[in-house]
């Protein structure tokens, strides 16, 4: 569950909320499904995480690609 008043989540924290692995969170960001900010490490706004959860009811997130793209390469693309 998204914590009230928590403005930013790390990719790891967002993966725990969504119950997916961190690769999946990076994939969602790369595909434009989940907005993210680059503040040193990638961060995700709590409000964007809430919107994503509302848009994809339980079970639908698990159907997305569980891609194993190179995370370091993806992070460089956001910098």
Biopython code that builds the backbone (N, CA, C, O; Angstrom):
import numpy as np
from Bio.PDB.StructureBuilder import StructureBuilder

atoms = [
    (1, "UNK", "N", (0.842, -1.185, 0.000)),
    (1, "UNK", "CA", (0.000, 0.000, 0.000)),
    (1, "UNK", "C", (0.880, 1.237, 0.000)),
    (1, "UNK", "O", (1.930, 1.261, 0.642)),
    (2, "UNK", "N", (0.459, 2.246, -0.708)),
    (2, "UNK", "CA", (1.190, 3.504, -0.771)),
    (2, "UNK", "C", (1.033, 4.219, 0.561)),
    (2, "UNK", "O", (-0.075, 4.347, 1.083)),
    (3, "UNK", "N", (2.157, 4.685, 1.108)),
    (3, "UNK", "CA", (2.125, 5.377, 2.396)),
    (3, "UNK", "C", (1.634, 6.810, 2.211)),
    (3, "UNK", "O", (2.114, 7.509, 1.318)),
    (4, "UNK", "N", (0.683, 7.264, 3.038)),
    (4, "UNK", "CA", (0.219, 8.640, 2.945)),
    (4, "UNK", "C", (1.375, 9.605, 3.197)),
    (4, "UNK", "O", (2.194, 9.384, 4.089)),
    (5, "UNK", "N", (1.431, 10.648, 2.426)),
    (5, "UNK", "CA", (2.397, 11.733, 2.586)),
    (5, "UNK", "C", (3.830, 11.342, 2.254)),
    (5, "UNK", "O", (4.737, 12.140, 2.490)),
    (6, "UNK", "N", (4.071, 10.168, 1.726)),
    (6, "UNK", "CA", (5.428, 9.823, 1.296)),
    (6, "UNK", "C", (5.560, 10.334, -0.132)),
    (6, "UNK", "O", (4.953, 9.777, -1.047)),
    (7, "UNK", "N", (6.349, 11.389, -0.332)),
    (7, "UNK", "CA", (6.376, 12.018, -1.653)),
    (7, "UNK", "C", (7.111, 11.215, -2.723)),
    (7, "UNK", "O", (6.700, 11.229, -3.883)),
    (8, "UNK", "N", (8.190, 10.515, -2.359)),
    (8, "UNK", "CA", (8.978, 9.800, -3.360)),
    (8, "UNK", "C", (9.327, 8.394, -2.902)),
    (8, "UNK", "O", (9.599, 8.160, -1.725)),
    (9, "UNK", "N", (9.317, 7.467, -3.841)),
    (9, "UNK", "CA", (9.686, 6.076, -3.581)),
    (9, "UNK", "C", (10.896, 5.723, -4.430)),
    (9, "UNK", "O", (11.016, 6.175, -5.568)),
    (10, "UNK", "N", (11.783, 4.925, -3.883)),
    (10, "UNK", "CA", (12.863, 4.373, -4.689)),
    (10, "UNK", "C", (12.273, 3.268, -5.560)),
    (10, "UNK", "O", (11.140, 2.838, -5.346)),
    (11, "UNK", "N", (13.040, 2.818, -6.529)),
    (11, "UNK", "CA", (12.578, 1.717, -7.376)),
    (11, "UNK", "C", (12.333, 0.475, -6.522)),
    (11, "UNK", "O", (11.357, -0.246, -6.730)),
    (12, "UNK", "N", (13.213, 0.233, -5.572)),
    (12, "UNK", "CA", (13.054, -0.938, -4.696)),
    (12, "UNK", "C", (11.769, -0.833, -3.872)),
    (12, "UNK", "O", (11.030, -1.810, -3.749)),
    (13, "UNK", "N", (11.502, 0.349, -3.309)),
    (13, "UNK", "CA", (10.274, 0.538, -2.527)),
    (13, "UNK", "C", (9.036, 0.376, -3.409)),
    (13, "UNK", "O", (8.059, -0.255, -3.005)),
    (14, "UNK", "N", (9.081, 0.946, -4.613)),
    (14, "UNK", "CA", (7.948, 0.827, -5.538)),
    (14, "UNK", "C", (7.717, -0.633, -5.919)),
    (14, "UNK", "O", (6.574, -1.067, -6.059)),
    (15, "UNK", "N", (8.799, -1.386, -6.087)),
    (15, "UNK", "CA", (8.643, -2.805, -6.443)),
    (15, "UNK", "C", (7.949, -3.574, -5.327)),
    (15, "UNK", "O", (7.173, -4.492, -5.593)),
    (16, "UNK", "N", (8.224, -3.204, -4.080)),
    (16, "UNK", "CA", (7.562, -3.869, -2.950)),
    (16, "UNK", "C", (6.080, -3.524, -2.907)),
    (16, "UNK", "O", (5.244, -4.387, -2.640)),
    (17, "UNK", "N", (5.755, -2.254, -3.171)),
    (17, "UNK", "CA", (4.355, -1.836, -3.178)),
    (17, "UNK", "C", (3.589, -2.567, -4.282)),
    (17, "UNK", "O", (2.468, -3.029, -4.067)),
    (18, "UNK", "N", (4.202, -2.667, -5.462)),
    (18, "UNK", "CA", (3.545, -3.304, -6.605)),
    (18, "UNK", "C", (3.654, -4.825, -6.598)),
    (18, "UNK", "O", (2.984, -5.513, -7.369)),
    (19, "UNK", "N", (4.511, -5.341, -5.711)),
    (19, "UNK", "CA", (4.743, -6.789, -5.603)),
    (19, "UNK", "C", (5.282, -7.373, -6.912)),
    (19, "UNK", "O", (4.838, -8.419, -7.385)),
    (20, "UNK", "N", (6.257, -6.653, -7.476)),
    (20, "UNK", "CA", (6.981, -7.109, -8.665)),
    (20, "UNK", "C", (8.467, -6.898, -8.400)),
    (20, "UNK", "O", (8.837, -6.261, -7.413)),
    (21, "UNK", "N", (9.320, -7.428, -9.273)),
    (21, "UNK", "CA", (10.749, -7.215, -9.072)),
    (21, "UNK", "C", (11.168, -5.842, -9.607)),
    (21, "UNK", "O", (10.421, -5.194, -10.339)),
    (22, "UNK", "N", (12.366, -5.415, -9.230)),
    (22, "UNK", "CA", (12.834, -4.086, -9.635)),
    (22, "UNK", "C", (12.983, -3.981, -11.151)),
    (22, "UNK", "O", (12.770, -2.908, -11.716)),
    (23, "UNK", "N", (13.343, -5.075, -11.813)),
    (23, "UNK", "CA", (13.433, -5.056, -13.281)),
    (23, "UNK", "C", (12.093, -4.657, -13.895)),
    (23, "UNK", "O", (12.053, -3.924, -14.883)),
    (24, "UNK", "N", (11.006, -5.137, -13.313)),
    (24, "UNK", "CA", (9.672, -4.818, -13.824)),
    (24, "UNK", "C", (9.355, -3.341, -13.648)),
    (24, "UNK", "O", (8.728, -2.733, -14.515)),
    (25, "UNK", "N", (9.784, -2.755, -12.528)),
    (25, "UNK", "CA", (9.554, -1.324, -12.306)),
    (25, "UNK", "C", (10.328, -0.513, -13.343)),
    (25, "UNK", "O", (9.780, 0.414, -13.939)),
    (26, "UNK", "N", (11.599, -0.857, -13.562)),
    (26, "UNK", "CA", (12.383, -0.164, -14.590)),
    (26, "UNK", "C", (11.722, -0.303, -15.961)),
    (26, "UNK", "O", (11.726, 0.641, -16.752)),
    (27, "UNK", "N", (11.161, -1.469, -16.240)),
    (27, "UNK", "CA", (10.494, -1.705, -17.516)),
    (27, "UNK", "C", (9.247, -0.826, -17.645)),
    (27, "UNK", "O", (8.994, -0.265, -18.712)),
    (28, "UNK", "N", (8.472, -0.705, -16.575)),
    (28, "UNK", "CA", (7.290, 0.162, -16.588)),
    (28, "UNK", "C", (7.678, 1.611, -16.855)),
    (28, "UNK", "O", (7.007, 2.314, -17.610)),
    (29, "UNK", "N", (8.762, 2.046, -16.233)),
    (29, "UNK", "CA", (9.242, 3.416, -16.432)),
    (29, "UNK", "C", (9.701, 3.589, -17.877)),
    (29, "UNK", "O", (9.348, 4.569, -18.534)),
    (30, "UNK", "N", (10.485, 2.638, -18.367)),
    (30, "UNK", "CA", (11.010, 2.719, -19.734)),
    (30, "UNK", "C", (9.879, 2.781, -20.756)),
    (30, "UNK", "O", (9.978, 3.503, -21.748)),
    (31, "UNK", "N", (8.806, 2.028, -20.519)),
    (31, "UNK", "CA", (7.665, 1.995, -21.440)),
    (31, "UNK", "C", (6.740, 3.197, -21.274)),
    (31, "UNK", "O", (5.801, 3.363, -22.053)),
    (32, "UNK", "N", (6.989, 4.036, -20.272)),
    (32, "UNK", "CA", (6.158, 5.211, -20.055)),
    (32, "UNK", "C", (4.888, 4.937, -19.277)),
    (32, "UNK", "O", (4.023, 5.808, -19.182)),
    (33, "UNK", "N", (4.758, 3.739, -18.716)),
    (33, "UNK", "CA", (3.556, 3.399, -17.957)),
    (33, "UNK", "C", (3.603, 3.945, -16.530)),
    (33, "UNK", "O", (2.560, 4.156, -15.911)),
    (34, "UNK", "N", (4.800, 4.172, -16.014)),
    (34, "UNK", "CA", (4.971, 4.672, -14.655)),
    (34, "UNK", "C", (5.979, 5.814, -14.700)),
    (34, "UNK", "O", (7.165, 5.578, -14.928)),
    (35, "UNK", "N", (5.526, 7.054, -14.486)),
    (35, "UNK", "CA", (6.452, 8.188, -14.522)),
    (35, "UNK", "C", (7.488, 8.096, -13.405)),
    (35, "UNK", "O", (7.202, 7.588, -12.320)),
    (36, "UNK", "N", (8.685, 8.589, -13.680)),
    (36, "UNK", "CA", (9.759, 8.577, -12.682)),
    (36, "UNK", "C", (10.605, 9.829, -12.838)),
    (36, "UNK", "O", (10.632, 10.458, -13.896)),
    (37, "UNK", "N", (11.290, 10.173, -11.765)),
    (37, "UNK", "CA", (12.203, 11.313, -11.742)),
    (37, "UNK", "C", (13.613, 10.804, -11.565)),
    (37, "UNK", "O", (13.827, 9.737, -10.989)),
    (38, "UNK", "N", (14.559, 11.548, -12.047)),
    (38, "UNK", "CA", (15.962, 11.183, -11.852)),
    (38, "UNK", "C", (16.570, 12.213, -10.899)),
    (38, "UNK", "O", (16.958, 13.303, -11.318)),
    (39, "UNK", "N", (16.649, 11.860, -9.620)),
    (39, "UNK", "CA", (17.247, 12.711, -8.587)),
    (39, "UNK", "C", (18.372, 11.910, -7.954)),
    (39, "UNK", "O", (18.204, 11.344, -6.873)),
    (40, "UNK", "N", (19.520, 11.859, -8.624)),
    (40, "UNK", "CA", (20.555, 10.912, -8.221)),
    (40, "UNK", "C", (20.084, 9.556, -8.697)),
    (40, "UNK", "O", (20.279, 9.200, -9.859)),
    (41, "UNK", "N", (19.469, 8.802, -7.815)),
    (41, "UNK", "CA", (18.840, 7.531, -8.191)),
    (41, "UNK", "C", (17.421, 7.824, -8.680)),
    (41, "UNK", "O", (16.851, 8.868, -8.361)),
    (42, "UNK", "N", (16.871, 6.920, -9.436)),
    (42, "UNK", "CA", (15.524, 7.090, -9.951)),
    (42, "UNK", "C", (14.517, 7.071, -8.805)),
    (42, "UNK", "O", (14.610, 6.231, -7.910)),
    (43, "UNK", "N", (13.555, 7.993, -8.829)),
    (43, "UNK", "CA", (12.504, 8.086, -7.810)),
    (43, "UNK", "C", (11.144, 8.119, -8.494)),
    (43, "UNK", "O", (11.004, 8.571, -9.631)),
    (44, "UNK", "N", (10.154, 7.629, -7.769)),
    (44, "UNK", "CA", (8.787, 7.592, -8.281)),
    (44, "UNK", "C", (7.897, 8.317, -7.284)),
    (44, "UNK", "O", (7.919, 8.023, -6.089)),
    (45, "UNK", "N", (7.110, 9.271, -7.785)),
    (45, "UNK", "CA", (6.203, 10.018, -6.905)),
    (45, "UNK", "C", (5.123, 9.090, -6.365)),
    (45, "UNK", "O", (4.624, 8.220, -7.079)),
    (46, "UNK", "N", (4.769, 9.282, -5.101)),
    (46, "UNK", "CA", (3.698, 8.497, -4.493)),
    (46, "UNK", "C", (2.387, 8.652, -5.239)),
    (46, "UNK", "O", (1.632, 7.690, -5.383)),
    (47, "UNK", "N", (2.110, 9.866, -5.718)),
    (47, "UNK", "CA", (0.864, 10.096, -6.457)),
    (47, "UNK", "C", (0.846, 9.320, -7.771)),
    (47, "UNK", "O", (-0.198, 8.813, -8.180)),
    (48, "UNK", "N", (2.011, 9.226, -8.440)),
    (48, "UNK", "CA", (2.078, 8.453, -9.684)),
    (48, "UNK", "C", (1.915, 6.965, -9.407)),
    (48, "UNK", "O", (1.301, 6.244, -10.194)),
    (49, "UNK", "N", (2.464, 6.511, -8.294)),
    (49, "UNK", "CA", (2.325, 5.106, -7.912)),
    (49, "UNK", "C", (0.857, 4.784, -7.622)),
    (49, "UNK", "O", (0.360, 3.731, -8.022)),
    (50, "UNK", "N", (0.167, 5.689, -6.928)),
    (50, "UNK", "CA", (-1.261, 5.496, -6.650)),
    (50, "UNK", "C", (-2.069, 5.428, -7.942)),
    (50, "UNK", "O", (-2.933, 4.563, -8.089)),
    (51, "UNK", "N", (-1.790, 6.344, -8.885)),
    (51, "UNK", "CA", (-2.504, 6.342, -10.165)),
    (51, "UNK", "C", (-2.282, 5.037, -10.923)),
    (51, "UNK", "O", (-3.209, 4.487, -11.519)),
    (52, "UNK", "N", (-1.035, 4.545, -10.894)),
    (52, "UNK", "CA", (-0.723, 3.296, -11.578)),
    (52, "UNK", "C", (-1.522, 2.146, -10.983)),
    (52, "UNK", "O", (-2.083, 1.329, -11.714)),
    (53, "UNK", "N", (-1.573, 2.083, -9.655)),
    (53, "UNK", "CA", (-2.311, 1.015, -8.972)),
    (53, "UNK", "C", (-3.798, 1.080, -9.320)),
    (53, "UNK", "O", (-4.435, 0.046, -9.522)),
    (54, "UNK", "N", (-4.355, 2.299, -9.391)),
    (54, "UNK", "CA", (-5.765, 2.450, -9.751)),
    (54, "UNK", "C", (-6.020, 2.038, -11.199)),
    (54, "UNK", "O", (-7.065, 1.467, -11.511)),
    (55, "UNK", "N", (-5.071, 2.326, -12.075)),
    (55, "UNK", "CA", (-5.231, 2.028, -13.502)),
    (55, "UNK", "C", (-5.142, 0.533, -13.795)),
    (55, "UNK", "O", (-5.822, 0.034, -14.692)),
    (56, "UNK", "N", (-4.305, -0.181, -13.040)),
    (56, "UNK", "CA", (-4.095, -1.607, -13.270)),
    (56, "UNK", "C", (-4.578, -2.401, -12.064)),
    (56, "UNK", "O", (-3.826, -2.590, -11.107)),
    (57, "UNK", "N", (-5.826, -2.868, -12.098)),
    (57, "UNK", "CA", (-6.347, -3.653, -10.978)),
    (57, "UNK", "C", (-5.490, -4.887, -10.696)),
    (57, "UNK", "O", (-4.708, -5.318, -11.542)),
    (58, "UNK", "N", (-5.643, -5.430, -9.534)),
    (58, "UNK", "CA", (-4.870, -6.595, -9.103)),
    (58, "UNK", "C", (-4.833, -7.659, -10.183)),
    (58, "UNK", "O", (-5.853, -8.000, -10.781)),
    (59, "UNK", "N", (-3.639, -8.176, -10.420)),
    (59, "UNK", "CA", (-3.459, -9.240, -11.396)),
    (59, "UNK", "C", (-2.986, -8.760, -12.746)),
    (59, "UNK", "O", (-2.252, -9.478, -13.424)),
    (60, "UNK", "N", (-3.383, -7.562, -13.164)),
    (60, "UNK", "CA", (-3.000, -7.074, -14.480)),
    (60, "UNK", "C", (-1.522, -6.733, -14.559)),
    (60, "UNK", "O", (-0.914, -6.903, -15.616)),
    (61, "UNK", "N", (-0.931, -6.261, -13.479)),
    (61, "UNK", "CA", (0.487, -5.906, -13.487)),
    (61, "UNK", "C", (1.331, -7.137, -13.726)),
    (61, "UNK", "O", (2.356, -7.055, -14.402)),
    (62, "UNK", "N", (0.932, -8.271, -13.191)),
    (62, "UNK", "CA", (1.683, -9.502, -13.369)),
    (62, "UNK", "C", (1.734, -9.982, -14.809)),
    (62, "UNK", "O", (2.571, -10.816, -15.153)),
    (63, "UNK", "N", (0.848, -9.466, -15.657)),
    (63, "UNK", "CA", (0.816, -9.868, -17.054)),
    (63, "UNK", "C", (1.828, -9.126, -17.904)),
    (63, "UNK", "O", (2.074, -9.512, -19.047)),
    (64, "UNK", "N", (2.423, -8.062, -17.365)),
    (64, "UNK", "CA", (3.381, -7.294, -18.155)),
    (64, "UNK", "C", (4.676, -8.070, -18.317)),
    (64, "UNK", "O", (4.914, -9.056, -17.620)),
    (65, "UNK", "N", (5.501, -7.619, -19.235)),
    (65, "UNK", "CA", (6.797, -8.264, -19.456)),
    (65, "UNK", "C", (7.610, -8.265, -18.186)),
    (65, "UNK", "O", (7.663, -7.259, -17.479)),
    (66, "UNK", "N", (8.232, -9.360, -17.895)),
    (66, "UNK", "CA", (9.168, -9.448, -16.783)),
    (66, "UNK", "C", (10.567, -9.330, -17.372)),
    (66, "UNK", "O", (11.451, -10.132, -17.071)),
    (67, "UNK", "N", (10.756, -8.310, -18.225)),
    (67, "UNK", "CA", (11.990, -8.119, -18.986)),
    (67, "UNK", "C", (13.230, -8.122, -18.120)),
    (67, "UNK", "O", (13.201, -7.742, -16.950)),
    (68, "UNK", "N", (14.311, -8.556, -18.719)),
    (68, "UNK", "CA", (15.586, -8.591, -18.016)),
    (68, "UNK", "C", (16.575, -7.676, -18.712)),
    (68, "UNK", "O", (17.760, -7.995, -18.816)),
    (69, "UNK", "N", (16.084, -6.526, -19.194)),
    (69, "UNK", "CA", (16.972, -5.564, -19.829)),
    (69, "UNK", "C", (18.061, -5.158, -18.857)),
    (69, "UNK", "O", (17.884, -5.235, -17.641)),
    (70, "UNK", "N", (19.163, -4.736, -19.387)),
    (70, "UNK", "CA", (20.282, -4.301, -18.562)),
    (70, "UNK", "C", (19.889, -3.035, -17.804)),
    (70, "UNK", "O", (19.686, -1.985, -18.415)),
    (71, "UNK", "N", (19.781, -3.127, -16.495)),
    (71, "UNK", "CA", (19.338, -2.009, -15.667)),
    (71, "UNK", "C", (20.298, -0.842, -15.764)),
    (71, "UNK", "O", (19.867, 0.310, -15.808)),
    (72, "UNK", "N", (21.588, -1.117, -15.799)),
    (72, "UNK", "CA", (22.556, -0.028, -15.868)),
    (72, "UNK", "C", (22.386, 0.758, -17.159)),
    (72, "UNK", "O", (22.507, 1.983, -17.160)),
    (73, "UNK", "N", (22.110, 0.074, -18.242)),
    (73, "UNK", "CA", (21.875, 0.735, -19.520)),
    (73, "UNK", "C", (20.621, 1.589, -19.440)),
    (73, "UNK", "O", (20.607, 2.713, -19.943)),
    (74, "UNK", "N", (19.562, 1.069, -18.812)),
    (74, "UNK", "CA", (18.317, 1.810, -18.670)),
    (74, "UNK", "C", (18.527, 3.059, -17.830)),
    (74, "UNK", "O", (18.015, 4.125, -18.170)),
    (75, "UNK", "N", (19.270, 2.942, -16.740)),
    (75, "UNK", "CA", (19.499, 4.095, -15.885)),
    (75, "UNK", "C", (20.246, 5.179, -16.634)),
    (75, "UNK", "O", (19.969, 6.361, -16.433)),
    (76, "UNK", "N", (21.179, 4.815, -17.486)),
    (76, "UNK", "CA", (21.923, 5.798, -18.258)),
    (76, "UNK", "C", (20.996, 6.533, -19.212)),
    (76, "UNK", "O", (21.193, 7.720, -19.474)),
    (77, "UNK", "N", (19.991, 5.847, -19.730)),
    (77, "UNK", "CA", (19.045, 6.483, -20.640)),
    (77, "UNK", "C", (18.195, 7.537, -19.937)),
    (77, "UNK", "O", (17.695, 8.452, -20.592)),
    (78, "UNK", "N", (18.022, 7.432, -18.632)),
    (78, "UNK", "CA", (17.222, 8.397, -17.881)),
    (78, "UNK", "C", (18.062, 9.537, -17.348)),
    (78, "UNK", "O", (17.500, 10.528, -16.882)),
    (79, "UNK", "N", (19.369, 9.446, -17.393)),
    (79, "UNK", "CA", (20.257, 10.476, -16.854)),
    (79, "UNK", "C", (20.468, 11.510, -17.816)),
    (79, "UNK", "O", (21.191, 12.469, -17.543)),
]
sb = StructureBuilder()
sb.init_structure("model")
sb.init_model(0)
sb.init_chain("A")
sb.init_seg("    ")
for serial, (resi, resn, name, xyz) in enumerate(atoms, 1):
    if name == "N":
        sb.init_residue(resn, " ", resi, " ")
    sb.init_atom(name, np.array(xyz, "f"), 0.0, 1.0, " ", f" {name:<3s}", serial, name[0])
structure = sb.get_structure()
